[in-house]
Amino acid sequence: MNLIGRLLTFLVYSNFWIGLGAGLITWETYIIHDYPIDYEVIGFVFFATILTYTFQRSVKLLNQSRTQNARLRWMRRNDLLVKAILILSTVACIRHAFYFTFEVYVLLVGCGFLSLFYIVKIPGKLGKNLRDIPSLKIFLIATVWSATATLIPYLNLQNHVGEFPWLLFTANFLFIIALTIPFDIRDLHLDEPEKKTIPQLVGERRSVQIAVVLLIVYWPLLCLLTGLILYASLLGVCLSIILVNGAKKASNDFYFSFVIDGLLILLPLLFWMDHFYLS
């Protein structure tokens, strides 16, 4: 593998790429609502995303005697690096969280519970993790992402300036569901039938149609929030629709983990262009 290939592999499998997307969506919240930008919050979301995804996949690795997945094979080969990422991201989260309000801590307890028991079995009679509850997985992901990127910036403001950001929460919720559907299409042959994911319930074609509709709704919500016609963001949504459609035929994990997840990075950057240069 050449240098560029190794770099891309590190960016994706270290969860740096997905962490960058989470940080940028959080940063976008500050721009949309004209909040004073709080880099402590953005830094926390970046490192917390890396920590969460690395932890969840480490648990998955421990539970598998055979490692078929390319990402898990990379983690097994780079065990010391993965442990270092877990330690450093934990320390960084603690460092950034010193500056949060009580309301943010309450929200983080809820998000932490959902993230932990997404992969770890809940003790007691239920005896399963949250992602195994039928049809729940995609909504858990969208809820945690939207709460983290939208509500933490608001709740950490002094005196909670402005209206509660329900509309942006809704827009981000729809956007995350739209980008998560391709992953469920990818995992269609891996997920147990009991999970009842959207592709399992309605098939690949209709799942893509649902994702496309959600993306189409997402753009006017952003325009409504800003009072602007967001031309660059519209191009990003059109590209997102094309890439989501491509999920039906894609088989390479990098199409999903780099390209589809890369939309989490691209869309906030295109919004930045709209807001500062095209408005």
Order of alpha helices (4+ residues) and beta strands (2+ residues): alpha-alpha-alpha-alpha-alpha-alpha-alpha-alpha-alpha-alpha-alpha-alpha
